Amino acid sequence: GFCPSTRSVIFVGVGRVEVCLLPVAPRAEMAPKPPSKPARASEPASRTLEQRRPGPGQQSASDEAQETGWAFPVGMALASVALAVYVKTAYPTVPGGDAGELCFASCCLAIAHPPGYPLFIMTGHLLTHLIPIGTPGFRVNCVSCACGAAAVLFFF
C-alpha cells in the first residue's frame, strides 16, 4: 500500500511478514521533461544527429562512447570476482529441498516440479557432462554460480 506520511510504498509478503519501504519521488520529479530543442533551421537537413554540435552542458556521441568504454572491462572484472566467490562458497554436494530436486533433474534430464525450469535443467545437464570437476551436485551448483555472475555483468 501507499503511505502518504512517509511517501513510501509498503509491500507485505504472503506467508511471512516482510516489509519493504520504497521511497516515492515527489510529483515535481515525476513530471515529464520538456522535449529537446529541434534542429536549427540554419543547419542543412542532411546532417545527422551525431554530426550536430552539442549545446552547452551536452556531450557529443563520441564523448559518450569514450566515457563508457571502461564499463565492459570493469563489469567483466566484477563478474569474475563474483564467479570466484560463488564457486568457492558453492554447496559441494546435493543440497536438500528444491535445489536437490533441480540437481537430480539436471543430471538425468528429468522434469522437476512445475514450472520445471527447462532452461536451467538443460544447461545443468550440458555442463554436468562437460565439467569434469567435483560431484554432479557441485557441477549443477556451478550453473547457478555462472548465472549469478552473468547477472552481475548485465546489471553493471
N, C-alpha and C positions, 0 to 999 in steps of 0.2 A: 504494500500500500504506500501511499504518498503521505509524508508527514510535513505539513506546511510550516510548523515552527522551526524545524531544522533544515527544511528544504531538501529532504532526502527521500530516497525510495527504499523501503524496507521489504526484504524477502524473508519468508519463513519457510524452512524446509519441511517436507512431509515425513512423518515417522520419527523425527528428532527435531529438537529446537535449534534452528540456525538463524541468526540474524545478521544481515549484511547491510550496512549503510552505504549508499552511493550518493555522493553529493550531486545535486541537480543544478545546472547552470542557471543563473537568473535570466529572465526574459530578454533583457537587452543583449546578452551574449549569444542568445539563440537566434536572434534576428538574422535573416539572410544578408550577406554582404552585397553592397551595390555592384552592379556589373562593371567590368573594367571599361576603360575608355575605348571607343572604336578607333581604328587606324586613322591617322591624319589624312585629310583629303589631298595634301601635297605629295604623299607617298604614292608611287606607282602601284597598281593592283598586282603586278607580277611579283612583288617582294613577299616572301613568306614570313611567317611569324618568327622564325629563327633569325631572319636577316634584319628585322627591325631593331632599332636601338632601344635598349632598356631605358625606362624613365628613372627619375631619381628614386633611390631606395629599392630598385629592382635589379635582378641578376639576369644575365643572358643565359641561354640554354647551355652554352659551352662551359660557363662558370659553374652551373649546377652539376653538370656531368663530372667536372673535375673535383668538386666537393664530395660527391657521392661515390667516387672511385675507391675510397677506402672501406666502404660498407661491406662489400662481399668478403674481402680478406679477414676483416675483423669478425664478421659473422661466422666464417669458417673456423676461425680460431676458437671462438666461444662454443661452437658446436662440437669441436674436437675435445675441448676440456669437458663439456657436459657428457659426451660419449665415454670418455675415460672414467669419469666419476660414476656414471651409471653402470658401466660394465664392472668396475671394481666393487660396487656395492650390490650387484645383481644377486638374486637368490640362486644358490649353486645347484639346487635340485628342483623337483616338482613341488611348488607350494600348494597349500590347501585352498579349498573354495573354488571360485570361478577360474582363477588363474591356473590351477591344476587341471581343470577340465579343458581349458584352452590349450595347455601344453599337450595333453593327451590327444586332443582333436588335431593339433598341428602335426604331431608325429605320425599318425596313421591316416591323415586326411579324412577325418570323420566330421560329423556335423555337431557343433556344440549347441547348447540350448538356444532358443530363439533370442535374438535375431541371427545367431550363427556366426557372425563376424567373418564372412568369407574371405575378404582381402587379408586379414590377419592370419587366418588359417592357412591360406595358400602361400603367403610369404613365409610363415613359420615353417611350413613343410619344405619349401625350397631351401631355406637357409639351414634347416636341421640336417639336410643331406649334403650341403656344400661346406659347412664349417666343421672341421674335424676335431675341434677342441671342446673338452668338457662333456658333461652329460647332455642328453637331449633336452632335459628341462632347462638347463643353463643356456643352451642354444636358442630355445624359444624365448627365454627371458632377454637374450641379447637382441631379439627382434624388437621388443619393447624399448630397449635402450636406444636402438637406432632410430626408432620413431620419435622418441623424446628429443634426441639430438637434432633430428631433422626439424622438429618444431622450434627448437631454439634458433636454428638457422633461418627459417622462414619468418619467424616473428621478430627477428632482429632487423 
